Amino acid sequence: MTEIDFLPAEYWNRRQSQRDQWYLLGIGVASLILLLASAFHEAGNASQIRAKLAAVETEYKEALVQVEEVTRLETRRAPLATDAKIHSLLRARPSLSRVAAAIATSCPPRLSLNTVRVRPVKLNRSETKTAVVVAPSPGASAGPGSPDLVAEQLERFQADRDITRLAVELTGIAESDLDVTDLLAGLDKAGCFSEVKVLSIDFLPIGVLELREFKVHCMLAEVF
C-alpha cells in the first residue's frame, strides 16, 4: 500500500526550520546558563579572596603594632639591663658594716678582741672563675656610651672583683680553747665569710690564769 503525502513541501521545510531554531535556542540557553554559573562562581571566589585578604591585612597591621611595641620596649630595656647589672656587681661587694656586726655577735662573753685588720688579698687566676670576654660586634660604634664599651667596662669590673678578696684578721684573748671554738662557729654561721680558720693559739699566763692568745683569719665571701 502506497502512502500519498498531500502536504506541500513548504510545510515540511517550515517544520524543519522551526526544529532547527528550537535546537539552536536550546544550545544558546544552555550556553547562557553555563556562562552565568561560571560568572557567579568566579564572583564568589573573588569575594572569598577579598575577605581573606582583608583578614590577613588586619592581622598584618596588628603584628606591625606588636613589632613596634617590642622594638620600643627593647630600646627602653637595654639601658635598664645595663644599670641593673652595674648595681648587681656593686651589691656583690662585701659590706664591712655587716662584717662588723657579724664579728660583734659572734664573740662569746669570755673573749676579747684586741685588733681587727681588714686587707685586700689578690688571688691567682687559677683560683677564680674565668672571666667572660665580650667580642665587639662588627660595625658597632665604640663611642663613650656604646653598648660594647659599657659591656667591656662591666667585664673588667667583674674580672677585678673576681681576683680581689678582702681578708679579716682577728687577734684577741680568750679564757679557754672552747671560747675560741665558739668564736669560729659564730663566724662560720654568720654567712659573711667563705673561709674561717685559726692561724695560731698561744698560752698567755697572767698570774694564776692561763689565757689563750689567738689569731683568726677570715676570707670574706663574694656575696652575702
Backbone as numpy.savetxt, mean C-alpha at the origin, in Angstrom:
# Nx Ny Nz CAx CAy CAz Cx Cy Cz
-65.71 -37.95 -79.68 -66.57 -36.77 -79.68 -65.67 -35.54 -79.68
-65.95 -34.63 -80.55 -65.12 -33.44 -80.71 -65.78 -32.25 -80.01
-64.95 -31.50 -79.10 -65.46 -30.32 -78.41 -65.21 -29.11 -79.29
-66.24 -28.32 -79.37 -66.15 -27.13 -80.21 -66.14 -25.92 -79.28
-65.10 -25.04 -79.38 -64.97 -23.83 -78.55 -65.61 -22.68 -79.32
-66.74 -22.20 -78.74 -67.43 -21.10 -79.40 -66.94 -19.73 -78.93
-66.00 -19.71 -77.88 -65.53 -18.42 -77.37 -64.48 -17.86 -78.32
-64.50 -16.55 -78.44 -63.51 -15.97 -79.36 -62.10 -16.04 -78.76
-61.14 -15.94 -79.60 -59.73 -15.99 -79.16 -59.36 -14.80 -78.28
-60.03 -13.67 -78.48 -59.75 -12.49 -77.67 -60.04 -12.75 -76.19
-61.10 -13.54 -75.96 -61.46 -13.86 -74.56 -60.32 -14.62 -73.88
-59.82 -15.63 -74.56 -58.73 -16.43 -73.95 -57.45 -15.61 -73.82
-57.21 -14.73 -74.71 -56.02 -13.86 -74.59 -56.16 -12.92 -73.39
-57.40 -12.40 -73.18 -57.64 -11.51 -72.05 -57.48 -12.26 -70.73
-57.99 -13.52 -70.69 -57.84 -14.34 -69.48 -56.37 -14.60 -69.18
-55.60 -14.90 -70.17 -54.17 -15.15 -69.97 -53.45 -13.88 -69.49
-53.86 -12.76 -70.05 -53.27 -11.49 -69.63 -53.59 -11.18 -68.17
-54.83 -11.46 -67.77 -55.20 -11.24 -66.34 -54.41 -12.15 -65.42
-54.23 -13.42 -65.79 -53.43 -14.34 -64.96 -51.99 -13.83 -64.82
-51.47 -13.36 -65.92 -50.10 -12.83 -65.86 -50.01 -11.61 -64.95
-51.03 -10.76 -65.00 -51.03 -9.56 -64.15 -51.11 -9.94 -62.67
-52.02 -10.92 -62.34 -52.11 -11.38 -60.93 -50.81 -12.02 -60.47
-50.17 -12.74 -61.36 -48.89 -13.38 -60.99 -47.83 -12.32 -60.69
-47.76 -11.35 -61.56 -46.78 -10.27 -61.35 -47.12 -9.47 -60.10
-48.43 -9.24 -59.88 -48.84 -8.50 -58.67 -48.46 -9.28 -57.40
-48.66 -10.62 -57.43 -48.27 -11.43 -56.26 -46.77 -11.37 -56.01
-46.00 -11.44 -57.10 -44.55 -11.34 -56.92 -44.18 -9.97 -56.36
-44.82 -8.92 -56.83 -44.52 -7.58 -56.33 -44.87 -7.41 -54.86
-46.08 -7.94 -54.51 -46.50 -7.83 -53.10 -45.54 -8.61 -52.19
-45.13 -9.84 -52.60 -44.21 -10.63 -51.79 -42.87 -9.92 -51.64
-42.41 -9.33 -52.75 -41.13 -8.60 -52.68 -41.24 -7.39 -51.76
-42.40 -6.70 -51.83 -42.60 -5.54 -50.96 -42.62 -5.96 -49.49
-43.30 -7.07 -49.22 -43.36 -7.55 -47.83 -41.96 -7.91 -47.33
-41.16 -8.60 -48.16 -39.80 -8.96 -47.75 -38.95 -7.71 -47.54
-39.14 -6.72 -48.43 -38.38 -5.48 -48.29 -38.73 -4.75 -47.00
-40.03 -4.68 -46.70 -40.46 -4.02 -45.46 -39.96 -4.76 -44.22
-40.02 -6.12 -44.27 -39.53 -6.90 -43.13 -38.05 -6.67 -42.92
-37.30 -6.62 -44.03 -35.86 -6.37 -43.92 -35.59 -4.98 -43.36
-36.38 -4.00 -43.80 -36.19 -2.63 -43.32 -36.49 -2.53 -41.82
-37.59 -3.17 -41.38 -37.93 -3.15 -39.95 -36.84 -3.87 -39.13
-36.32 -4.98 -39.66 -35.27 -5.72 -38.95 -34.00 -4.87 -38.79
-33.61 -4.20 -39.88 -32.43 -3.35 -39.81 -32.66 -2.17 -38.88
-33.89 -1.63 -38.89 -34.19 -0.51 -37.98 -34.10 -0.98 -36.52
-34.60 -2.21 -36.23 -34.50 -2.74 -34.87 -33.07 -2.96 -34.44
-32.26 -3.49 -35.37 -30.84 -3.69 -35.05 -30.14 -2.35 -34.78
-30.44 -1.37 -35.61 -29.83 -0.05 -35.42 -30.23 0.56 -34.08
-31.51 0.37 -33.71 -31.98 0.91 -32.43 -31.26 0.23 -31.26
-31.08 -1.10 -31.35 -30.37 -1.81 -30.30 -28.91 -1.36 -30.21
-28.29 -1.17 -31.37 -26.89 -0.72 -31.38 -26.76 0.67 -30.76
-27.70 1.56 -31.11 -27.66 2.91 -30.53 -27.86 2.87 -29.01
-28.75 1.98 -28.53 -28.98 1.86 -27.08 -27.73 1.34 -26.38
-27.09 0.31 -26.98 -25.86 -0.23 -26.40 -24.75 0.82 -26.42
-24.66 1.59 -27.51 -23.64 2.63 -27.60 -23.86 3.69 -26.52
-25.12 4.08 -26.30 -25.41 5.08 -25.26 -25.03 4.54 -23.88
-25.31 3.25 -23.61 -24.94 2.67 -22.31 -23.43 2.63 -22.14
-22.71 2.24 -23.21 -21.25 2.19 -23.13 -20.67 3.58 -22.93
-21.21 4.58 -23.62 -20.72 5.94 -23.44 -20.96 6.44 -22.03
-22.09 6.07 -21.44 -22.36 6.46 -20.05 -21.35 5.82 -19.10
-21.10 4.51 -19.29 -20.11 3.84 -18.46 -18.72 4.43 -18.66
-18.41 4.80 -19.92 -17.11 5.39 -20.22 -16.93 6.72 -19.49
-17.99 7.55 -19.52 -17.90 8.83 -18.82 -17.75 8.63 -17.32
-18.48 7.66 -16.76 -18.34 7.38 -15.33 -16.93 6.89 -15.01
-16.37 6.05 -15.89 -15.00 5.57 -15.66 -14.00 6.71 -15.74
-14.22 7.64 -16.67 -13.32 8.79 -16.76 -13.35 9.61 -15.48
-14.54 9.79 -14.92 -14.66 10.53 -13.66 -13.89 9.81 -12.55
-14.01 8.47 -12.49 -13.30 7.71 -11.47 -11.79 7.80 -11.67
-11.35 7.74 -12.94 -9.90 7.85 -13.21 -9.38 9.22 -12.78
-10.14 10.26 -13.06 -9.73 11.60 -12.63 -9.68 11.68 -11.11
-10.64 11.04 -10.44 -10.64 11.06 -8.98 -9.45 10.30 -8.42
-9.14 9.15 -9.04 -7.97 8.38 -8.60 -6.69 9.18 -8.80
-6.57 9.85 -9.94 -5.38 10.67 -10.20 -5.27 11.80 -9.19
-6.39 12.43 -8.88 -6.37 13.53 -7.90 -5.97 13.03 -6.52
-6.53 11.87 -6.12 -6.18 11.32 -4.81 -4.74 10.86 -4.77
-4.25 10.30 -5.88 -2.85 9.86 -5.92 -1.91 11.06 -5.80
-2.29 12.18 -6.42 -1.48 13.39 -6.31 -1.45 13.89 -4.87
-2.59 13.82 -4.18 -2.63 14.24 -2.78 -1.93 13.23 -1.87
-1.98 11.94 -2.24 -1.44 10.90 -1.38 0.09 10.91 -1.35
0.73 11.23 -2.48 2.19 11.13 -2.57 2.92 11.95 -1.50
2.64 13.26 -1.35 3.35 14.00 -0.29 2.98 13.55 1.11
1.71 13.13 1.30 1.30 12.66 2.63 2.03 11.36 2.99
2.22 10.47 2.01 2.94 9.23 2.27 4.39 9.51 2.64
5.00 10.50 1.97 6.38 10.88 2.29 6.47 11.45 3.71
5.53 12.33 4.06 5.53 12.89 5.42 5.32 11.80 6.46
4.44 10.85 6.16 4.19 9.76 7.11 5.44 8.91 7.31
6.18 8.67 6.23 7.40 7.88 6.36 8.44 8.62 7.17
8.54 9.94 6.94 9.51 10.74 7.71 9.17 10.70 9.19
7.90 10.90 9.53 7.49 10.88 10.95 7.66 9.48 11.54
7.45 8.46 10.74 7.65 7.10 11.23 9.12 6.87 11.59
10.01 7.36 10.70 11.44 7.21 11.00 11.85 8.03 12.21
11.28 9.23 12.33 11.59 10.04 13.52 11.07 9.39 14.79
9.89 8.77 14.69 9.32 8.10 15.86 10.16 6.90 16.28
10.90 6.33 15.30 11.72 5.16 15.61 12.95 5.52 16.43
13.29 6.81 16.51 14.41 7.21 17.37 14.08 6.93 18.83
15.03 6.43 19.58 14.77 6.13 21.00 14.41 7.39 21.78
13.49 7.26 22.72 13.07 8.36 23.56 13.79 8.24 24.90
14.69 9.19 25.18 15.48 9.14 26.41 14.61 9.37 27.64
13.53 10.12 27.49 12.66 10.32 28.64 12.01 9.01 29.07
11.63 8.16 28.09 11.07 6.86 28.43 12.14 5.95 29.02
13.37 6.11 28.52 14.47 5.31 29.08 14.70 5.68 30.54
14.71 6.99 30.83 14.92 7.44 32.21 13.80 6.93 33.12
12.56 6.95 32.60 11.44 6.45 33.40 11.57 4.94 33.63
12.02 4.20 32.62 12.20 2.75 32.78 13.28 2.44 33.79
14.38 3.20 33.77 15.46 2.97 34.73 14.98 3.27 36.15
14.26 4.38 36.29 13.79 4.78 37.63 12.83 3.75 38.21
11.95 3.19 37.40 10.98 2.23 37.91 11.56 0.82 38.08
12.75 0.60 37.51 13.36 -0.73 37.60 14.31 -0.88 38.78
14.66 0.21 39.43 15.61 0.14 40.54 14.92 -0.35 41.80
15.42 -1.41 42.42 14.87 -1.87 43.70 15.22 -0.90 44.83
14.57 -0.99 45.97 14.80 -0.02 47.06 16.22 -0.04 47.60
16.86 -1.22 47.62 18.20 -1.31 48.24 19.30 -1.25 47.19
19.07 -0.41 46.19 20.05 -0.23 45.12 20.13 1.25 44.79
21.33 1.75 44.60 21.53 3.17 44.31 22.40 3.31 43.06
21.93 4.12 42.13 22.71 4.38 40.92 23.60 5.59 41.15
24.85 5.45 40.72 25.79 6.55 40.84 25.92 7.34 39.54
26.00 6.64 38.42 26.14 7.31 37.13 25.25 6.61 36.09
24.76 7.41 35.18 24.02 6.91 34.01 24.64 7.59 32.79
25.26 6.80 31.97 25.97 7.33 30.81 25.31 6.83 29.52
24.99 7.76 28.64 24.40 7.43 27.34 25.39 7.82 26.25
25.66 6.88 25.37 26.61 7.17 24.28 26.17 6.43 23.01
26.43 7.03 21.85 26.10 6.35 20.59 27.12 5.25 20.29
26.64 4.18 19.70 27.50 3.05 19.34 27.32 2.77 17.85
28.43 2.79 17.12 28.39 2.45 15.69 28.50 0.94 15.54
27.53 0.36 14.85 27.54 -1.08 14.62 28.09 -1.38 13.23
28.61 -2.57 13.07 29.09 -3.00 11.77 27.92 -3.21 10.82
28.21 -3.10 9.53 27.15 -3.30 8.54 26.58 -4.72 8.61
27.43 -5.66 8.97 26.99 -7.05 9.04 26.01 -7.27 10.18
25.99 -6.38 11.15 25.09 -6.52 12.30 23.75 -5.86 12.06
23.62 -5.16 10.96 22.37 -4.46 10.68 21.79 -4.98 9.39
20.52 -4.67 9.19 19.87 -5.11 7.97 20.36 -4.27 6.80
20.38 -4.84 5.62 20.88 -4.18 4.44 19.91 -3.09 4.02
20.45 -1.90 3.79 19.60 -0.78 3.40 19.17 -0.95 1.96
17.95 -0.55 1.68 17.41 -0.67 0.34 17.85 0.54 -0.46
18.39 0.32 -1.65 18.84 1.39 -2.52 17.76 1.67 -3.54
17.31 2.89 -3.61 16.26 3.26 -4.53 16.89 3.84 -5.78
16.69 3.19 -6.92 17.24 3.66 -8.18 16.32 4.70 -8.77
16.89 5.84 -9.26 16.04 6.88 -9.83 15.40 6.40 -11.11
14.17 6.79 -11.34 13.47 6.39 -12.54 14.00 7.18 -13.72
14.03 6.57 -14.93 14.57 7.27 -16.11 13.78 8.52 -16.40
14.55 9.60 -16.67 13.90 10.86 -17.04 13.31 11.60 -15.88
13.48 11.11 -14.65 12.88 11.80 -13.50 13.69 13.02 -13.14
13.02 14.04 -12.63 13.69 15.26 -12.24 14.44 15.05 -10.94
15.60 15.70 -10.81 16.43 15.56 -9.61 16.48 16.86 -8.84
15.41 17.65 -8.90 15.37 18.91 -8.19 15.26 18.72 -6.70
15.32 19.84 -5.93 15.28 19.73 -4.47 14.03 19.07 -3.93
12.90 19.24 -4.61 11.66 18.64 -4.11 11.22 17.41 -4.86
12.10 16.85 -5.69 11.70 15.70 -6.49 11.51 14.47 -5.62
10.61 13.55 -6.01 10.37 12.33 -5.21 11.61 11.48 -5.05
12.45 11.41 -6.11 13.65 10.58 -6.02 14.62 11.12 -4.98
14.78 12.45 -4.94 15.68 13.03 -3.95 15.16 12.82 -2.54
13.85 12.98 -2.35 13.27 12.74 -1.03 13.44 11.28 -0.62
13.21 10.34 -1.57 13.39 8.92 -1.27 14.86 8.63 -0.92
15.79 9.27 -1.63 17.21 9.05 -1.33 17.56 9.55 0.07
17.02 10.72 0.44 17.27 11.25 1.78 16.69 10.34 2.86
15.49 9.80 2.60 14.89 8.88 3.56 15.72 7.62 3.72
16.22 7.10 2.60 17.03 5.88 2.68 18.35 6.15 3.40
18.94 7.34 3.18 20.18 7.68 3.88 19.92 7.81 5.38
18.77 8.43 5.72 18.39 8.54 7.13 18.18 7.16 7.73
17.52 6.27 6.96 17.29 4.91 7.42 18.60 4.17 7.63
19.56 4.34 6.69 20.85 3.65 6.80 21.62 4.14 8.01
21.60 5.48 8.24 22.29 6.01 9.42 21.68 5.49 10.70
20.34 5.39 10.70 19.68 4.89 11.90 19.97 3.42 12.12
20.15 2.67 11.01 20.40 1.25 11.12 21.77 0.95 11.71
22.77 1.81 11.48 24.13 1.50 11.93 24.48 2.24 13.22
23.56 3.01 13.78 23.83 3.74 15.01 22.80 3.36 16.07
23.30 2.97 17.24 22.43 2.68 18.37 22.94 3.46 19.58
22.06 3.62 20.55 22.44 4.27 21.80 22.60 3.22 22.89
23.71 3.34 23.60 24.00 2.43 24.70 23.94 3.21 26.02
23.42 2.54 27.04 23.31 3.14 28.37 24.13 2.29 29.33
25.03 2.93 30.04 25.85 2.24 31.05 25.45 2.77 32.43
25.09 1.84 33.29 24.68 2.18 34.65 25.72 1.68 35.63
26.13 2.51 36.54 27.01 2.10 37.63 26.35 2.48 38.94
26.54 1.64 39.94 25.92 1.92 41.23 26.33 0.92 42.28
25.62 0.98 43.41 25.92 0.14 44.56 24.62 -0.55 44.97
24.73 -1.86 45.27 23.58 -2.64 45.71 23.95 -3.38 46.99
22.94 -3.72 47.74 23.19 -4.42 49.00 23.54 -5.89 48.76
23.01 -6.47 47.67 23.29 -7.88 47.41 23.18 -8.16 45.91
23.61 -9.37 45.54 23.49 -9.77 44.13 22.02 -9.86 43.70
21.14 -10.17 44.65 19.72 -10.28 44.32 19.16 -8.94 43.85
19.63 -7.84 44.45 19.16 -6.52 44.03 19.61 -6.21 42.60
20.83 -6.62 42.27 21.31 -6.41 40.90 20.48 -7.25 39.92
20.14 -8.46 40.33 19.31 -9.33 39.48 17.93 -8.72 39.27
17.36 -8.14 40.33 16.06 -7.48 40.20 16.14 -6.29 39.24
17.25 -5.56 39.29 17.44 -4.43 38.36 17.47 -4.92 36.91
18.23 -5.98 36.68 18.31 -6.53 35.32 16.95 -7.01 34.82
16.19 -7.66 35.70 14.87 -8.14 35.31 13.93 -6.98 35.00
13.99 -5.92 35.79 13.14 -4.76 35.53 13.48 -4.06 34.22
14.79 -3.93 33.95 15.20 -3.31 32.69 14.80 -4.16 31.49
14.88 -5.46 31.64 14.53 -6.36 30.54 13.03 -6.32 30.25
12.21 -6.16 31.29 10.76 -6.12 31.11 10.27 -4.75 30.64
11.11 -3.72 30.77 10.68 -2.37 30.40 10.39 -2.24 28.92
11.03 -3.06 28.08 10.81 -3.00 26.65 11.58 -1.93 25.92
12.43 -1.20 26.63 13.22 -0.14 25.99 14.55 -0.63 25.45
14.98 -1.80 25.88 16.33 -2.25 25.57 16.28 -3.57 24.81
17.17 -3.68 23.83 17.31 -4.93 23.10 18.32 -5.86 23.76
19.15 -5.31 24.63 20.18 -6.12 25.30 20.46 -5.52 26.67
20.46 -6.36 27.68 20.79 -5.95 29.05 21.77 -6.98 29.61
22.94 -6.52 30.02 23.92 -7.46 30.55 24.78 -6.78 31.61
25.35 -7.59 32.47 26.23 -7.11 33.54 27.67 -7.12 33.04
28.33 -5.98 33.16 29.73 -5.92 32.77 30.66 -6.33 33.92
30.27 -5.95 35.13 31.12 -6.31 36.28 30.33 -6.17 37.57
30.69 -6.99 38.56 30.18 -6.89 39.94 31.37 -7.11 40.86
31.65 -6.12 41.67 32.78 -6.20 42.60 32.28 -6.02 44.03
32.97 -6.66 44.95 32.65 -6.49 46.36 33.17 -5.14 46.82
32.39 -4.46 47.65 32.75 -3.16 48.18 32.52 -3.17 49.69
33.55 -3.54 50.45 33.39 -3.57 51.92 33.27 -2.16 52.49
32.23 -1.96 53.26 32.04 -0.70 53.97 31.69 -1.07 55.41
32.66 -0.96 56.28 32.46 -1.36 57.67 32.19 -2.85 57.73
31.11 -3.21 58.37 30.75 -4.62 58.48 29.94 -5.10 57.29
29.60 -4.20 56.36 28.79 -4.56 55.21 29.68 -4.89 54.00
29.21 -5.78 53.18 29.89 -6.10 51.92 28.89 -5.79 50.79
28.97 -4.57 50.32 28.06 -4.15 49.25 28.57 -4.63 47.89
27.77 -4.42 46.90 28.13 -4.81 45.53 28.22 -3.55 44.68
29.38 -3.37 44.04 29.55 -2.28 43.08 29.44 -2.88 41.68
28.48 -2.41 40.91 28.18 -3.08 39.64 28.23 -2.08 38.48
28.34 -2.65 37.31 28.25 -1.88 36.06 27.39 -2.69 35.08
26.32 -2.07 34.58 25.37 -2.73 33.68 25.38 -2.02 32.34
25.37 -2.80 31.30 25.35 -2.26 29.93 23.99 -2.57 29.29
23.37 -1.56 28.72 22.07 -1.74 28.05 22.15 -1.13 26.64
21.62 -1.86 25.67 21.55 -1.36 24.28 20.08 -1.02 24.00
19.84 0.24 23.60 18.48 0.66 23.36 17.91 -0.05 22.13
16.65 -0.39 22.24 15.96 -1.02 21.11 15.71 0.01 20.03
15.52 -0.47 18.80 15.30 0.45 17.67 13.97 1.17 17.81
12.93 0.45 18.17 11.61 1.06 18.35 11.01 0.49 19.63
10.47 1.35 20.46 9.80 0.86 21.67 8.70 1.81 22.05
